[in-house]
Amino acid sequence: MQFDIKVMRSGEGVCVLSIAALNQSDAVTAAKSQGYAVLSIKEAGKTLALLKPRKSFALILFSQELLSLLDAGLSLIEAMVALVDKERQPEAKKVLDSIISRLYEGQTLSAALEEFPAIFPALYIASIRASEKTGGLSEALTRFVAYQTQLNFVKKKVVSASIYPVVLMAVGGMVMLFLLAYVVPRFSSVYEGSRTTLPWMSQMLLKWGLLLQNNGMLILIVTLVSLSSLAYSLSRQSVREALLTKLWRIPAIGERMHIYQLARFYRTLAMLLKGGIPVVSALDMVSGLLQPALRGKLILASNCIREGQTISQAMESNQLTTPVALSMLRVGERSGNMGEMMERIASFHDEEMARWVDWFTKLFEPLLMATMGVVIGVIVVLMYMPIFDMAGSIE
């Protein structure tokens, strides 16, 4: 999420920062780490965000290229200089130049990246910082690239599965709009002067056509205002959270959303644990990835671990696991390889989500096509039914 933070720093006065963070707490922390005193914070509206120049820094591409150069034997500064030389985007080039300047000043890479919280998320910086203690920067970059790739897997699956239904609904909606806004009003004009007794459903449809014909502009304005209000409402974080809360209460959908949340949670936790970050610190860092309903449970689980409970016990008692995940956590505790086991848990549930998306798509698409066909067919039949009646009376 993007936050607008009003800040103040000695010698600069009051200014506004735009920071991308998981939640308000992370945004405030990022601003304070730059030496600012935070005066107020609010979520940036999507309408305003569209008017701002977008950040043209590809984090995954940067990580992949940096990893390739480091594996080729270049030092960190040599690799960064090579990335600057090939960069064509002015904003990205400026960021890389600033990082190189801080590296020459003796700062660590994680400290240099902290100066750009809008580009480098807290999880990324924490992973880099942990690798600096062990000298495994390449391993940290490899883990992040694999982590981000896997996170995007289910998202891409859902998006690709949604394309056909969305196109189908758009085309069907345009056909229905054309029939109701153009064809039906003209049929209404034809039937208005006739003395034929029309079926009740046809009368209702033709009255709708006359209403559009006489008040078309007013209805268009009301429709546009309603759509704009809906879009603005959906851009508000509070509205989206309220909708998500209602979706969570639907058994079938809520269960899948819960599994998706847990898969993302365990994958992020696995990356941090494999990077050498203690489990309690890692739990605090990933809390922003969970829905508000689960964050409180994560805090309770973290407290249980601090009190000496095992990870599996803490997760089970606070409903942050599934039967499969619980069994795998116990195996990970016996083997001492929790990071690897949590990654396996995430992969298992990601595959489960992908199978569910495939099943739902195969079921939903035919139902959607049948529904659209029935609705359009009913409109056409109701328009021509008076003609059929008139033809019958003539005979």
C-alpha positions, -999 to 999 in steps of 0.1 A, spaced: 0 0 0 10 36 -6 10 61 23 13 99 23 32 109 54 36 145 66 70 147 82 95 173 96 132 172 98 157 198 111 168 222 83 141 210 59 108 220 75 76 202 69 72 180 38 52 151 25 67 116 18 51 89 -3 61 55 10 51 20 0 47 -3 30 26 -33 42 8 -12 68 9 22 86 33 10 112 59 -1 86 55 32 68 60 52 100 91 31 108 105 37 73 101 75 77 117 75 111 146 55 99 154 84 75 155 109 105 120 124 100 95 132 128 61 119 117 33 144 120 4 126 102 -1 96 79 -29 86 55 -33 61 28 -28 75 -7 -59 74 -28 -57 54 -60 -70 84 -80 -41 105 -68 -17 77 -72 -25 75 -109 -14 111 -113 20 106 -97 50 93 -117 53 56 -112 85 41 -98 103 24 -127 125 1 -106 121 -37 -113 131 -53 -80 130 -89 -92 150 -80 -124 175 -61 -102 179 -91 -79 184 -115 -108 210 -94 -125 229 -87 -93 229 -124 -85 242 -133 -120 270 -108 -117 280 -119 -82 280 -155 -93 303 -145 -122 329 -134 -97 324 -96 -95 325 -78 -62 294 -61 -50 305 -26 -60 317 -38 -94 283 -55 -99 264 -24 -90 286 -2 -113 279 -27 -141 241 -24 -134 243 14 -135 262 13 -169 235 -8 -185 205 10 -169 184 33 -192 157 44 -169 167 77 -152 149 71 -119 164 36 -116 198 49 -125 195 76 -98 187 49 -72 216 27 -81 240 57 -81 228 66 -46 234 30 -34 269 29 -49 277 62 -32 267 48 2 287 16 -4 318 38 -11 311 56 22 315 22 40 278 15 45 265 -21 42 242 -29 13 212 -33 37 219 1 52 220 16 17 188 -1 7 170 13 38 173 47 23 147 37 -3 118 21 16 94 28 -13 114 5 -35 130 -21 -13 105 -37 12 113 -45 48 114 -82 41 140 -78 13 162 -56 35 160 -80 64 170 -109 43 200 -89 29 210 -78 64 209 -114 77 231 -126 47 257 -100 55 264 -117 88 271 -150 71 285 -138 37 258 -154 18 244 -125 -3 240 -147 -34 220 -172 -14 198 -145 -1 191 -131 -35 184 -166 -48 159 -172 -20 142 -139 -27 139 -145 -64 125 -180 -58 102 -166 -31 88 -139 -53 84 -162 -83 64 -187 -62 42 -159 -47 33 -148 -82 24 -183 -93 -11 -184 -78 -18 -147 -87 -10 -154 -123 -31 -185 -122 -61 -166 -109 -56 -137 -134 -52 -160 -164 -83 -180 -153 -103 -147 -149 -96 -134 -184 -121 -155 -203 -150 -150 -178 -143 -112 -177 -143 -109 -215 -174 -130 -217 -192 -109 -191 -181 -77 -209 -193 -89 -243 -225 -102 -229 -231 -70 -210 -225 -49 -241 -250 -71 -261 -277 -67 -234 -270 -30 -231 -274 -27 -269 -307 -46 -268 -321 -27 -239 -308 8 -248 -312 7 -286 -334 -21 -299 -361 -22 -272 -369 15 -274 -375 12 -311 -397 -18 -307 -416 2 -280 -423 30 -306 -436 4 -330 -460 -12 -305 -471 20 -288 -497 29 -314 -510 -6 -319 -541 -19 -301 -526 -53 -296 -528 -67 -261 -492 -75 -252 -481 -102 -227 -473 -87 -192 -436 -94 -195 -434 -78 -229 -452 -48 -215 -427 -44 -187 -398 -47 -212 -413 -22 -236 -420 3 -207 -383 0 -199 -375 8 -235 -398 39 -234 -382 50 -201 -347 48 -217 -359 66 -248 -374 95 -228 -348 98 -200 -317 83 -216 -294 112 -207 -305 113 -170 -301 75 -167 -266 77 -183 -255 104 -158 -269 84 -128 -252 53 -140 -218 70 -145 -221 87 -110 -229 53 -95 -200 36 -111 -176 64 -101 -189 61 -65 -184 24 -65 -149 27 -79 -140 53 -53 -154 32 -25 -134 2 -36 -103 23 -36 -106 29 2 -88 4 24 -116 3 50 -142 -7 23 -119 -34 9 -113 -48 44 -151 -48 51 -157 -67 18 -129 -92 26 -144 -98 60 -178 -106 44 -161 -129 19 -143 -147 48 -177 -156 62 -187 -175 31 -177 -210 39 -163 -221 5 -146 -188 -4 -134 -181 32 -117 -215 34 -97 -209 2 -88 -173 12 -76 -188 45 -54 -213 27 -40 -187 4 -31 -165 33 -14 -193 52 6 -204 21 19 -168 16 26 -166 53 46 -198 55 65 -191 23 76 -157 36 85 -171 70 105 -199 53 126 -173 34 134 -154 66 142 -185 86 165 -198 58 182 -165 58 191 -169 95 165 -146 111 151 -159 145 116 -172 144 101 -146 168 116 -117 148 104 -133 115 69 -137 129 68 -100 138 80 -91 103 54 -111 84 24 -100 104 15 -74 78 9 -101 52 -21 -115 70 -56 -102 71 -66 -83 103 -86 -113 115 -54 -134 116 -29 -108 128 -42 -110 164 -38 -148 163 -2 -144 150 6 -121 180 -8 -148 204 12 -175 186 44 -154 188 38 -149 226 33 -187 230 67 -193 213 84 -168 236 70 -187 265 86 -219 254 59 -236 233 70 -253 200 61 -237 167 36 -264 159 18 -261 192 16 -223 189 3 -224 154 -22 -251 161 -36 -235 192 -41 -202 173 -56 -217 141 -27 -208 119 -22 -242 104 -40 -270 86 -38 -307 93 -12 -312 66 8 -282 77 7 -293 113 21 -327 105 49 -311 84 57 -286 111 62 -315 136 85 -332 112 105 -300 107 109 -296 145 122 -332 148 147 -327 119 156 -291 129 150 -278 93 119 -256 98 127 -232 69 127 -260 44 96 -276 59 76 -243 58 85 -239 22 72 -274 15 40 -264 33 36 -233 11 42 -253 -21 16 -279 -11 -11 -253 -5 -1 -233 -36 -7 -265 -57 -39 -271 -39 -51 -235 -47 -41 -239 -83 -61 -271 -86 -91 -254 -70 -89 -225 -94 -88 -249 -124 -119 -267 -110 -138 -235 -103 -130 -221 -137 -142 -252 -155 -174 -251 -136 -180 -213 -137 -174 -207 -174 -202 -230 -187 -226 -217 -161 -218 -181 -170 -222 -188 -207 -256 -205 -201 -268 -176 -179 -258 -150 -205 -275 -169 -233 -307 -174 -213 -309 -136 -204 -303 -125 -240 -326 -151 -253 -354 -140 -230 -350 -104 -240 -352 -113 -277 -382 -136 -272 -401 -109 -252 -394 -83 -280 -408 -106 -307 -436 -122 -288 -461 -95 -298 -452 -100 -334 -459 -137 -331 -493 -129 -315 -501 -104 -343 -492 -130 -369 -515 -156 -352 -544 -131 -351 -540 -124 -388 -541 -161 -396 
